Amino acid sequence: MAFRLGDYIIICGELSNTSHYSTHGALQLAGMEDAIGIQLTGDCDATSRGAISASRRRPIPPNAPRRNSRNTARPRAAWP
């Protein structure tokens, strides 16, 4: 099944490339109750080959200032 990860916020995840030509793991996405499993054919690049990589997103404090993003500008009207 095709899945656009860019549409979701990744909370935490783990990828393992400890088997030859196989990468697998799981990602927990915001808004989804269960983690999604990932099974890929192929190796990671040379710096990650044979390793297990895990990451977790730090919580954002409620009073933290928001960073400006390219997408925060209001779109201009195409016509009046």
Secondary structure, DSSP 8 states (H G I E B T S, - for coil): ----GGGS-EEEEEEEEEETTEEEEEEEETT-SS-EEEEEES---TTTTT-EEEEE-----TT------GGGS----S--
